[in-house]
Amino acid sequence: MKLLLHPTSFVSIHAPLHPILHSPFLLPLTSLSLLPASRSIMPQYRKFGEVMWPKLVANKYFLHRPLGSNHFVTDFSPTDSFLDVNGLDHPALPERSLDDQKGRLKYKVFVSTWNVGGVVPSDDLNLEDWLDTKNNSYDIYVLGFQEIVPLSVKNVLGPQKCSISMKWNSLIRTTLRKSLTNQKRIHESKVEEKQKVHPVKDGSSREHATQDFRCILSKQMVGILASVWVRGDLWRHVRHPSVSCIGCGIMGCLGNKGSVSVRFYLHETSFCFVCCHLASGGKEGDQVHRNSDVMDIFSRTSFPRGSSFNLPQKILDHDRIVLFGDLNYRISLPEAKMRSLVEQKQWNILLEKDQLRIEVSEGRAFEGWHEGVIAFSPTYKYYQNSDEYYGCAQGKKGEKRRAPAWCDRILWHGKGLKQKRYERCKSRLSDHRPVRAIFTAEVKVVRNFGSSQSFFLSDKFDHIMDHFDLLSNNGLSNGRPSLQL
């Protein structure tokens, strides 16, 4: 289908021209539009085109203004968390080992990436296997999606379809709640058996079943969605949540490719999770574009410094860093030989030609980053609802042959993270298989006086004082405000 840009869609930009306006990438723009080239239907969409291009393209992309906003979806408002000062020194730290001398806690972190290929999930989609909730439980879930909507011109340039991200978050919430119900039932059963052997008085056995999970951050940029969930008793220890979106797609700035980065503090340790969808392409040399996307993401991603003290602004400034997503690196082998090795499950031979590993070893990308041992088959590209790789079936003519590859990866940087598992999942929803990693994350904790001291240096104190100022200005304060810790 040929697409044409209606001439009335242009807008006069009263500002110095961005260098990209002089780029050869602008030339194909004259043959790009949101609408089919049919004169009979063009007039009814003219107003739509005139509004969309000036606002979304000229203002955001040509002038390189921030893509999207720093707003994100969350289960609680900052004031709800910041005014709950009773939770500063949480007395109950269930099932977490604390070394009083070192002041550190260890948490289990679940990280997963999934390119869902634009498939809208059904209302009854079962995520238990993917989230590993039947037999295990984690303190933090960091989930990254790519292509939650098809990467069409309309979706890239048009209004964001939030209904799809809301549906995914609803399914995640339902699955995590169900897992807690199962854990509670198992725990009660164990307590009952223990009571029969060693009877105790009512109330002396404290139930440690975890509270509900809370979404602390959820952010969508076109087809990329990052969603972070924590145990209900941890959210009060989360501070300074923020997001940063970087578009690396069409013309080097549109959101069909790029990253959604989320950061937050848990106790006194900063976390940064970078959900990526890098440049596609299976031709030799396309890895250079992927390396360029990575450098662009590292250089352009920036978080707010904070009003109380200087918070880490760049990705590599944080304490615990994980980068994950559809990185799109392929295998540099002739297709026939590659498919033969895949059938033989010769992973070590294939991994020697894996583009990501080659780029890292040659120092061209991800210097200082780590990846776990890959002991699973390539995650791309499958027929939907099938375990058969794309292009292998007989009698399917006219389709592009996409060679198998480990496109979906999880990397980490720095100390304080220890990977326990690295594996792919079984879902056949799309042409990619989800990949997940389990980490143990070490977190610094300041207790007693230290916690109070860090509180007064944080934005929690700022919000409380703003609250008292408001009461005072409205004549509602009968004297000097007091704060009980």
N, C-alpha and C positions, 0 to 999 in steps of 0.2 A: 504494500500500500504506500503510495507516494505521499509525502507530507510536505506542505508548503507553508511558509510564514507569511501571514497577511501583512501587507506593507503598513497598514495603520497601526500595527502593534508596536512599532518603535517609539521610543520616548527620547526627548532631548535631555541629556545629562549635563547639568550645569556644574561641572567639576572637572579637574584635570583628568584626562583619559588614563585609565589604568593600562599598563603595558599589554595586558591580554587583548585589549581592543585592537592592537596593531598586529596581533598574532595571526598566522595563517589558519588557526583553528576557527577564526571568526567567519571565514568565507563559507564553509558548509552551513553556517547558521541561516543563510538566506534560503536554504532548502529544507529548513526544519520548522515544524509547526506543531501545534497541539491538535490540529483537526485535519480530516481528510480533504483532499483538493477537489471539492465539489462546489461549484458556484451556487448551486441551489440551496445548500445548507450553510454556506459561509456567513450570510448576513445574521442569522439567528445566533451565531456564536461570536460575532465580531466584538461585542462588548466584553465577553469573557476573555478573549485573546488580548484586548487592549489593556485590561486590568492585570492579567497574569504576568505578561512580559515586563512591564515597567517595574512592578513591585518585586517579583521574585528573581528576575534575571538581572536587570540593570542595577538595582539597589544592593542586592545581596552578593551576586556573583562577580559582576564586572568590577565592582568597587571593592571586592574582597572583604565585605563586612562579614561578621561572624555568621556561620551557617546555623540556622535555627536559633534557639535562645538558651539561656542558662536555666530555664525552668524545667522541672521534672515532676513526675508523678511519685507520690509517696503516701504511706498509710497514716502519717501523722504530721501535724504542723510543727514548725520549729518551736513555737511558744508552748505547745503541749509538752515537748521534751525538756526545754530549757527551764521551765518553771517547776519541774519536778525535782527539786533539790534534794529530796529525801533519798534519791537513788544514787547520790554521788559515791557513797561508800556502800555498795550493794552488799548486805550481810550474807546473802545466799549466793554462792558461786557453785552451782551444782555440777558435780562430776568434772571439775576443772582443777588440775594440780597447780598450786601456787607455791613458788619458792620464795619465802619471806625475805631471804637475803638478796635475791636477784630482783624480786618484784616483777615476775613475769608469769603470764598465763599462756596456755596453749589451747588453740581452737581448731576444730576440724572444718576445713573449707572445701566446698564442692564447686568446681568450675566446669562449665560445659559450653560447647559451641555447636550450633546446628543451623545449617543452611536449609531452610524448609522449601525452597524453590517456588515461592509464591503460592503455596497450597494453603488454603484457609482451613484451619483445624475444625473438626466436627465438635459438636457440643459434648459428646461422650468420649473424646479422645483420651485414652489411658496413658498417663505419663509416669506411672509407677516404676516401670522398668528403667526408663531414662533417668529419673531422679533418684533411683536406687533407694526407695523408701520402704520396701517390704522388710528388709533385714537390717537396714542401717539408718542412722540419723546423723545429721551434720549441723553445725552451729551457724554456718553462713552458706548460702547458695548464691552463686554468681552465674547468671545464665545469659548467654549471648546468642542472638539470632541474626541470620542474614536472609534477605529476600522474603520478609514476611508479607510483602506485596510484590507483584511482578514489577520489574524495573523498566516500565514503559515510560515514554515521554510524559504522559499525563501524570503518572505518579511521581516522577522526578521533579517536574516543574509545578505541578498543581498542589492543591491543599493536601495536608497530610491525613492519611486514613488512620485515625486513632482507634477506630473500632476494632481493628485487627489486633493491635497491641493489647487493648483491653481484654480481648478474648483470650489471648495467650496468658496474660496475668491472672485471669479468672481461673483458667485450668490449672495453673501452677498453685494458686492458693488452695483450690479444692484438693489437689493431690497432697500438699503439705499438711493440711488439716486432717485429712484421712490418716496420714501416717502417724500423727500425734494421737489420734483416737486409738489406733492399734497399739502404740507404745504404752498408752495409759492402761489399756486392757491387760497387756502382758505384765506390766508393773504391778497392777493390783492382784493379778494371779500369783505372782511371786511372793508378794507381801502376805497374802492369805496362806500360802503354803508355809511360809516362815513362821507365821503366827501359830500354826498348829504344832510346830516343833518347839518354839520358844515364845510362849504367850507374853504379850506386853500390854500395858495399859493403853486405853484409847487415847489417841492423840500423840503418843510418844514416838510413833513411827511417822516421820515427816514425808509426805508424798513429794517426790522430786520430779514428777512428770513435767516436761517442758511446757511452757505456755504456748500460745499460738504464734505462728511466724508472722513477721511484719515486713512489708516491702518498704525499704528505706530509700530506694532510688529506682526509677524506671524511666528510660529515655529512648525515644525513637527518632531516627533520622532516615527518612525514606524507607528503605527496607531493612535497616539495621536497628536492632532493639537490644538494649542492655537492661537487665532487671536483677536487682540485688535484694535478697531476703535474709533476715536474721531472726534468731530465736526471740520470742517475745520478751524474755528477761534481759536481753542484750541491748535493745534499742535505746534505752536510756543512757547507755555508755557510748552511743554513736554521736559524733560531732562533726561539724564542718562538711556536710555532704555537698557535693558540687558535680557538675557535668561540663564537658567540653566536646563539641562536635566539629569534625574536620571533614570537608568534602574533597575528594581526590579524583572524582569521576570525569565526566565530559568537560573539556577545556581545563582540566586540572582543578576544578573547584566545585562541581556539582555533586550532589549527595548520593548518586547511584553507587559510588565506591567511596571508601574513606573509613572513618572510625567514630565511635561514640565512647568516650572515656569517662569513667566515674571515679570519684575519689571520696574518701571519708576517713575520719579518725575513729578507731575503736580503742577506748581508753586513751593511752598516750602514743599510739602507733598509727602512722598514716598508711592507708592502702590506696592503690591505684589499679584499676582494672580497665584494660583497653580492648574493646571489642571491634574487630576489623573486618573489612571486606576489601581485599586488595585487587589490583588490576588482573583481569582474566587473560586468557590466551595460551594456547599450547605450542606455539612456534618457538623455535630456539631463539633466544635473545629476549623473549617476553619477560624473563625474570628481572631484567633491568628496570622495567616499569614498576614491578612490584617493589624492588629495592627503593626506587624513587618515592613510591607512596609511603613506605615506612619512614624514610628520612623526613618527608613532608609532615607526617603525623607527629613525629618527635619534635620537630622544630615549631610547628604551629599550635599544637595543643597547649593551652594555658588555663590555669584555674585562678580564681580570685585569691588575693593575698590574705584577706581577712582584716577586720578592723582592730582587733586586739593585739595581734602579733603576726609576724610574717609566716604565713603558711606556705608549704611547697607549691610552686606554680607549675613547674614542668614535670613531665612524666617521671623522669629519672631522679627527681628530687625526693620521691616518696620512699618510705621504709620497705614496704612490701608491694611488689609490682608483678602483675600477670598480664600478658598480652595473648589474645586468643581470637580465633575466628576462621573464616575462609580465606586463608592466606594465598591460595591459588598456585602455589609452587608445584611444578610438575616433575616428571621423571625424564631425564635426558637420555633416552634410548629409542632405537627404532621401534615402531609400534608392534610389529609382529614378535620381536624378541621380548619386549616388555610383557605382552599378553601371555606369552609362554611361561615366563618366569612367575607371573601372577598365578597362573594355574598350578604351578609347582610350589607355590608359597615360599619362594626363595627371597624372603624379605631382605636379608643382609645384602644380597647382590643388588637388589633394586635400590636399597637405601644408599648404596655407594654412588648412585647416579641421581639421587634426590636433589633437586635444585636448591632447596632451602639449606640442606646440610653443606652443599658445595659453596654456596654464597657465604655462609657463616665461617667455614674453614678457610676461605680465601680472604676473609676480613672485609667483605663488601656489604655485609648486613648483620645486624643483631650482635654486635661485638659485646661480649660479656654476658650474653643470655644463655639460658639452659633449657634443654628439652629432655623429657624422660625417654626411656627405651621404647621404641615402637615395635610391638610384637603382634600387631593386628594388620589385617589386609587393607589395601587402599580404600579410602572413604568416598571416592568419586570415580566415575559417574555411573549410576545405576538406572535401570528402568524403574519407573515408579511402581511400588508394590511388588518388587521383584528383587531377587538376589543376583540377577544377571547383569553384568556390566554392559553399558551402552555400546552398541556397535558390534556386539558379538553374535547377535541372533541372525539366523539365516532368513533370507527372503524379505528383509526390511530395507527397501531401496530408497535412495534419496536423502537419507538421514546422515548428519555429520558424525564421523567416527571420533569419539572422545576417548582417548586412552586413559586407563585407570591412573590415579595419583592420590597421594596423601595431601589433599588440599586443606584439610581441616586440622589445625594444630593448636597446641597450648604451650606457651613458653613462659618462663619466669626469670626475674632478675634480682640480684642482691641476696642478702642473708636473711635468715629468719623464716624461710619457707622450706619445707621438706616434702617432696612429693612421695605419696604412698602408693598411688595407682595411676595408670595412664592407659586408657582403653577406649575402644569404640563401642557404640550401642547398636541395637538390632533394628530399630525402627525403620520401616520401609516407606514412610510417608512421602519422601522426596527422592531426588537423585543423589543426595548426600546422606551419609550416615553420621549421626551425632558422635562427637568425641567428648570424653569427660576425663577430668583429673581430680584426684583427691589430695589435698595438702594438709599438713599440720603447720599452722601459723603461730609463731611466737609473738606475744603482745606484751608491751611494757605496761605495768600497772603501778600507779602512785597511790599509796594507801594513807589513811588517817590524815595527818597534817598536810602531807604532800597533795592529797586529793583536794583539800580545801584551798591550798595555795594555787593549784592548777585551775581550780574553778574560778577564782577571782581574776585569773589571766585570760579566761576564755570568753567566748561570746555568750555563754549562758549567763554570766554575771551582767553583761551589757543588756541583755533582754530583760532581766529582772529589774535592773535599775531604771530602764525605760518604762517598765510597768509602774514602778513607784512614782516616777516623775509624772506619769499620766494621772495617777490618783491625786497627787499633790496639786497639779494644775487644775484639776476639776473640783478641788475643795473637799475631796473625800478622805484626806489623810488628817488625822487628829493630832499629829505630832511627828516626831522623827521616826521614819520607818525602821523596823527591826527585821533582821533576817536570822532565822534559826537553822543551823546546820546540824 
